[in-house]
Amino acid sequence: MTTATPKLNITNRMVLGIAVPMTIAFLTVPLLGLVDTAIVGQFGDAALIGGLAVGVIIFDIVFTTFNFLRTGTTGFVAQALGRGDEREQQAWFWRAIITAAMIGVLVLPLSPFIRELGLYWISPESGVRDAATTYMAIRFLGAPFSLINYAILGTLLGQNRAMASLGVQSVVNGLNIALSVVLGLVLEWNIVGVAWGTVIAEATVALGSFIWLWRGFDQSQKPTWKVVLDRSSLLKMLNVNRDIMIRSFALLIAFSLFARLGANMGTVTLAANAILLNFFFVSSYFLDGLAAASEQLAGRAIGVGSRSALWQAIKKSCGFGFALSFFAAVLLLIFGDQFIDMMTTAEDVRIIAKTYLPWAALTPLAGVLAFQMDGVFIGATWSADMRNMMLLSLAVFAFLCYTMPAIWGNHGLWLALNAWLFLRGVSLLFVLPKRVAEI
């Protein structure tokens, strides 16, 4: 690739043009988690809150592991966009859709085994276990639709269609929230209603979005099945997706380990940590909007072979990221107590959650660099480095998890989480200059 004359100039407006709509889109995801937790929390039973948290974590261990269907697709489509190759953009879409459907169908018969393995790993108390089992039995029915939505969002983001991505994400999560409120709270189906609300919303949006996106393609650039199933492209996709899958699986091992050790401290601590983790997810999805901008712009820069454009994307997105992380931390410190009171009526859970709130407020600052570096490495499809640094960070996190809580209890557990977030970003930053120099 030549770097003599950059063909792409990254501006603040370009970064914000992707980051703002994607931040709004991603924020609807933790908003959904907050609403679901609040619905279940209104019944005043810590076991139900903990059961929902455990169920979501186990479900995410499977489905966030397959998040390469979004992130990997974004990188490949963005690079094709940078080259001006419409046919290859469509080809990557079809490869992702086919992969998503196949994986989704395979997951269905494996779901009981996955559920029991997850429950064995976290080892919750009996009341939490029963609630989690009920939730997961329903949620897994929507597996194919969840994964197809990943592929659709990855394609839209890779094509720099941030507003369209916002529309799809907002519809699926808005419909999900509405159905969860009606089924879970109004009809008092509780955790069953929350689970069915999610499945119905994801199925509706997956089918509708697929038809809309497919009909909007330039049919004159439609790829043949020979192009879609090109062996070298499939192998490239397999290698990148494998690395991203390992990275995602390591990510969720860390969160499941956090949940397991929290569960060992009792149901009330588990429920309190679940509420605080939702706050972290809110701030992280704030940062994910800028990470999405890094993905798309880094991919386009690689597509046109512009080293300077890549550095522009990195510097501008990181600058905005640090500003947003500071804002999120301050917001949680000021209003965290009120948020906790809104989330549950269980007074014992409220007291524990407020005790550890400062640790949750620190997470956006500790993790901002990890989010931005992930975006860059995903867009550039430098997946092996991202995989390796994640595994290194996970090893350090596991060590801290089994040493710090023994000294400082739940404070030590939150310390380990923040240290892990920080190390993820710093380790990728360390290898970044070498990768950029190779363009």
C-alpha positions in Angstrom: 0.0 0.0 0.0 1.2 3.5 -0.8 1.2 6.2 1.8 2.7 9.1 -0.2 -0.6 10.9 -0.9 -3.5 10.3 1.5 -6.8 10.0 -0.3 -8.8 10.4 2.9 -8.8 13.3 5.3 -10.4 12.5 8.7 -12.2 15.5 10.3 -13.9 16.0 13.6 -17.1 16.2 11.8 -16.6 12.8 10.2 -15.8 11.3 13.6 -18.8 12.9 15.3 -21.0 12.0 12.3 -20.5 8.4 13.1 -20.0 8.6 16.9 -23.1 10.6 17.8 -25.7 8.4 16.1 -23.9 5.2 17.1 -23.6 6.4 20.7 -27.3 7.0 20.8 -27.9 3.6 19.2 -25.5 1.7 21.6 -27.0 3.5 24.7 -30.3 1.9 23.9 -28.7 -1.5 24.8 -27.8 -0.7 28.4 -31.0 1.3 28.7 -32.7 -2.0 27.9 -30.7 -3.7 30.7 -31.6 -0.9 33.1 -35.3 -1.2 32.3 -35.3 -5.0 32.5 -33.5 -4.8 35.9 -35.9 -2.1 37.1 -39.0 -4.1 36.0 -37.8 -7.2 37.9 -36.6 -5.0 40.8 -40.1 -3.6 41.4 -41.0 -7.0 42.8 -38.6 -6.5 45.7 -36.9 -9.9 45.3 -33.0 -9.9 45.2 -33.1 -13.4 43.8 -35.0 -12.2 40.7 -32.5 -9.4 40.1 -29.6 -11.8 40.5 -31.3 -14.4 38.3 -31.7 -11.8 35.5 -28.1 -10.7 35.9 -26.8 -14.3 35.8 -29.1 -15.2 32.8 -27.9 -12.2 30.8 -24.3 -12.9 31.5 -24.6 -16.5 30.4 -26.5 -15.5 27.3 -23.9 -12.9 26.5 -21.1 -15.4 26.9 -22.5 -17.2 23.9 -23.8 -14.2 21.8 -21.0 -11.7 22.5 -18.6 -14.4 21.6 -20.2 -14.3 18.1 -20.0 -10.5 18.0 -17.5 -10.9 15.2 -20.6 -11.1 13.0 -20.9 -7.3 13.6 -17.3 -6.2 14.2 -15.6 -8.4 11.6 -18.2 -7.4 9.0 -17.7 -3.7 9.8 -13.9 -3.9 9.1 -14.3 -5.9 5.9 -17.1 -3.7 4.5 -15.3 -0.5 5.5 -12.2 -1.5 3.7 -14.2 -2.4 0.6 -15.9 1.0 0.9 -12.4 2.7 1.0 -11.5 0.9 -2.2 -14.9 1.9 -3.8 -15.8 -1.8 -4.3 -19.7 -2.1 -4.1 -19.8 -5.7 -5.2 -17.4 -6.8 -2.4 -19.4 -4.8 0.2 -22.5 -6.9 -0.8 -20.4 -10.1 -0.8 -19.2 -9.5 2.8 -22.9 -8.9 3.8 -24.0 -12.2 2.4 -21.0 -14.1 4.0 -22.0 -12.6 7.4 -25.7 -13.4 7.0 -25.1 -17.0 6.0 -22.7 -17.4 8.9 -25.1 -15.9 11.4 -28.0 -18.1 10.3 -25.9 -21.2 10.5 -24.5 -20.5 13.9 -28.0 -19.4 15.2 -29.6 -22.7 14.2 -26.7 -24.7 15.7 -27.0 -22.9 19.0 -30.6 -23.9 19.6 -30.2 -27.6 20.4 -27.1 -26.8 22.4 -28.8 -24.2 24.6 -29.8 -26.5 27.5 -26.2 -27.7 27.8 -24.9 -24.1 27.6 -27.3 -23.0 30.2 -26.4 -25.7 32.7 -22.7 -25.2 32.1 -23.0 -21.5 32.8 -25.0 -22.1 36.0 -22.5 -24.6 37.2 -19.7 -22.0 36.6 -21.3 -19.1 38.4 -22.9 -21.3 41.1 -25.7 -19.0 42.2 -28.0 -19.7 45.1 -31.2 -21.8 44.4 -33.6 -18.8 44.0 -31.2 -17.1 41.6 -30.6 -20.3 39.7 -34.4 -20.9 39.1 -34.9 -17.3 37.9 -31.9 -17.5 35.5 -33.1 -20.9 34.1 -36.5 -19.5 33.3 -35.1 -16.4 31.6 -32.5 -18.3 29.5 -35.0 -21.0 28.3 -36.9 -18.3 26.5 -34.1 -16.0 25.4 -32.3 -18.8 23.5 -35.3 -19.2 21.2 -34.3 -15.9 19.5 -30.7 -17.0 18.8 -30.8 -16.9 15.0 -32.4 -13.4 15.0 -29.9 -12.0 17.5 -27.0 -13.0 15.3 -28.6 -11.9 12.0 -29.0 -8.4 13.6 -25.3 -8.4 14.3 -24.5 -9.0 10.6 -27.0 -6.3 9.5 -25.5 -3.7 11.9 -22.0 -4.6 10.9 -22.8 -4.0 7.2 -24.5 -0.7 7.9 -21.7 0.6 10.0 -19.1 -0.5 7.5 -20.9 1.4 4.8 -20.8 4.6 6.9 -24.6 4.5 7.4 -24.6 5.5 11.0 -28.1 7.0 10.9 -29.5 3.8 9.5 -27.6 1.8 12.2 -29.2 4.1 14.7 -32.6 3.5 13.3 -32.3 -0.3 13.4 -30.8 -0.4 16.9 -33.3 2.1 18.2 -36.2 0.1 16.8 -35.1 -3.3 18.2 -34.3 -1.9 21.6 -37.3 0.5 21.8 -39.7 -2.3 20.8 -37.9 -4.6 23.3 -38.4 -2.1 26.1 -42.0 -1.5 25.3 -42.8 -5.3 25.2 -40.8 -5.9 28.4 -42.8 -3.2 30.2 -46.1 -4.5 29.0 -45.4 -8.2 29.4 -43.2 -8.0 32.5 -44.8 -5.2 34.5 -48.3 -4.5 33.3 -49.2 -8.2 32.8 -47.0 -9.1 35.7 -45.2 -11.9 33.9 -42.1 -10.7 35.6 -38.9 -12.2 34.3 -40.8 -14.3 31.8 -42.3 -11.2 30.2 -38.9 -9.6 30.0 -37.4 -12.6 28.1 -40.3 -12.9 25.7 -40.2 -9.1 25.0 -36.6 -9.5 23.9 -37.2 -12.5 21.6 -40.2 -10.9 19.8 -38.5 -7.6 19.3 -35.3 -9.2 17.8 -37.2 -11.5 15.5 -39.4 -8.7 14.2 -36.5 -6.3 13.5 -34.1 -9.0 12.1 -36.6 -9.9 9.4 -37.7 -6.4 8.6 -34.1 -5.0 8.4 -32.9 -7.9 6.3 -35.5 -7.2 3.6 -35.0 -3.5 3.7 -31.2 -3.7 3.4 -31.3 -6.3 0.7 -33.8 -4.4 -1.5 -31.6 -1.2 -1.1 -28.5 -2.8 -2.7 -27.4 -1.8 -6.2 -28.5 -4.9 -8.1 -26.2 -4.1 -11.0 -23.3 -4.8 -8.5 -24.8 -8.0 -7.2 -22.1 -10.6 -6.5 -22.4 -14.1 -7.8 -22.4 -17.0 -5.4 -18.9 -17.9 -6.7 -17.7 -14.5 -5.4 -19.6 -14.8 -2.1 -18.1 -18.2 -1.5 -14.6 -17.3 -2.7 -12.2 -19.6 -0.8 -9.6 -16.9 0.0 -12.2 -14.5 1.3 -13.8 -17.1 3.4 -10.4 -18.1 4.9 -9.7 -14.5 5.6 -13.0 -14.1 7.3 -12.5 -17.3 9.3 -9.1 -16.2 10.6 -10.3 -12.7 11.6 -13.5 -14.0 13.1 -11.7 -16.7 15.0 -9.4 -14.1 16.6 -12.3 -11.8 17.4 -14.3 -14.7 18.8 -11.5 -15.7 21.1 -11.1 -12.0 22.2 -14.9 -11.8 22.9 -15.0 -15.1 24.7 -12.1 -13.9 26.9 -14.0 -10.7 27.5 -17.0 -12.5 28.8 -15.0 -15.0 30.8 -13.8 -11.9 32.7 -17.4 -10.7 33.4 -18.5 -14.2 34.3 -15.6 -14.6 36.7 -16.6 -11.2 38.2 -20.2 -12.5 38.6 -19.0 -15.8 40.1 -16.9 -14.2 42.7 -19.6 -11.7 43.5 -22.1 -14.6 43.8 -19.8 -16.2 46.3 -20.2 -13.1 48.5 -24.0 -13.6 48.7 -27.2 -12.8 46.8 -27.3 -9.2 48.0 -23.8 -8.5 46.8 -24.5 -10.2 43.5 -27.6 -8.1 43.0 -25.7 -4.9 43.9 -22.8 -5.6 41.6 -25.4 -6.4 38.8 -26.9 -2.9 39.2 -23.4 -1.3 39.2 -22.3 -3.2 36.1 -25.4 -1.8 34.3 -24.0 1.6 35.0 -20.7 0.5 33.6 -22.4 -0.8 30.5 -24.2 2.6 30.1 -20.9 4.4 30.1 -19.2 1.8 28.0 -21.8 2.1 25.3 -21.3 5.8 25.5 -17.7 5.1 24.5 -18.7 2.4 22.0 -20.0 5.1 19.7 -16.5 6.6 19.3 -15.1 3.1 19.0 -17.5 2.5 16.2 -16.2 5.6 14.5 -12.7 4.2 15.0 -13.7 1.0 13.4 -15.3 2.5 10.3 -12.6 5.3 9.7 -9.7 3.0 10.4 -11.1 0.5 7.9 -11.5 3.1 5.3 -8.0 4.4 5.9 -6.6 0.9 5.4 -8.8 0.5 2.3 -7.2 3.6 0.6 -3.8 2.8 2.1 -3.4 6.1 4.0 -1.2 6.0 7.1 -1.8 9.6 7.9 -5.6 9.2 7.7 -5.3 6.3 10.1 -3.4 8.4 12.6 -6.0 11.2 12.2 -8.8 8.8 13.0 -6.9 7.4 16.1 -6.0 10.8 17.6 -9.4 12.5 17.0 -11.5 9.5 18.3 -9.3 9.1 21.4 -9.5 12.8 22.2 -13.3 12.7 22.1 -13.2 9.4 24.0 -11.3 10.8 27.0 -13.6 13.8 27.3 -16.7 11.5 27.3 -15.2 9.1 29.8 -14.6 12.0 32.2 -18.1 13.2 31.8 -19.6 9.7 32.4 -17.5 9.3 35.6 -18.6 12.6 37.0 -22.2 11.9 36.1 -22.1 8.6 38.0 -20.5 10.1 41.1 -23.1 12.9 41.3 -26.3 11.0 40.4 -25.4 7.4 41.2 -27.3 7.1 44.5 -30.5 8.3 42.8 -30.0 5.8 39.9 -29.6 3.0 42.4 -32.8 3.9 44.2 -34.6 3.9 40.9 -33.3 0.4 40.1 -34.5 -1.5 43.1 -36.8 -1.2 46.1 -34.7 -3.8 48.1 -33.0 -1.6 50.8 -30.2 -4.1 51.5 -29.2 -4.1 47.8 -29.3 -0.3 47.8 -26.9 0.0 50.7 -24.3 -2.4 49.2 -24.6 -0.8 45.7 -24.0 2.7 47.1 -20.9 1.5 49.0 -19.2 0.4 45.8 -20.5 3.1 43.5 -17.1 5.0 43.3 -15.5 1.9 41.7 -18.2 1.8 39.0 -17.7 5.5 38.4 -14.0 4.8 37.7 -14.6 2.2 35.0 -15.2 4.6 32.1 -11.8 6.3 32.7 -10.0 3.0 33.2 -11.5 1.6 30.0 -11.6 4.4 27.5 -8.3 3.5 25.8 -9.4 -0.1 25.5 -12.5 0.8 23.7 -10.7 3.1 21.2 -7.9 0.7 20.5 -10.4 -2.1 20.0 -12.1 0.0 17.4 -8.9 0.7 15.5 -7.7 -2.9 15.5 -11.2 -4.2 14.5 -11.4 -1.8 11.6 -7.9 -2.5 10.4 -8.6 -6.3 10.9 -5.4 -6.6 13.0 -7.3 -9.3 14.9 -4.3 -11.4 16.1 -2.9 -8.5 18.2 -6.2 -7.8 19.7 -6.6 -11.5 20.6 -3.1 -11.8 22.2 -3.4 -8.6 24.2 -6.8 -9.6 25.5 -5.5 -13.0 26.6 -2.6 -11.3 28.4 -5.0 -8.9 30.2 -7.3 -11.8 31.1 -4.5 -13.7 32.8 -3.6 -10.6 34.9 -7.3 -10.1 35.7 -7.7 -13.7 36.9 -4.7 -13.4 39.1 -6.0 -10.2 40.7 -9.5 -11.7 41.1 -8.1 -14.5 43.2 -5.8 -12.3 45.3 -7.4 -8.9 45.8 -10.9 -10.0 47.1 -9.1 -12.1 49.7 -7.6 -8.9 51.1 -10.3 -6.3 50.4 -13.5 -8.3 49.6 -15.8 -6.7 47.0 -13.5 -3.6 46.9 -10.7 -5.9 45.7 -13.0 -7.4 43.0 -13.8 -4.0 41.6 -10.1 -3.0 41.8 -9.3 -6.1 39.6 -12.0 -5.1 37.1 -10.6 -1.6 36.7 -7.1 -2.8 36.4 -8.1 -5.2 33.6 -9.8 -2.5 31.7 -6.8 -0.2 31.9 -4.3 -3.0 30.8 -6.4 -3.9 27.7 -6.0 -0.4 26.3 -2.3 0.1 27.2 -1.2 -3.2 25.8 -2.8 -2.5 22.4 -1.4 1.1 22.4 2.1 -0.5 22.8 1.9 -2.5 19.6 0.0 0.2 17.6 3.0 2.1 16.1 4.5 -1.0 14.6 1.3 -2.0 12.9 0.7 1.5 11.5 4.2 1.6 10.1 3.5 -1.6 8.1 0.7 0.0 6.0 
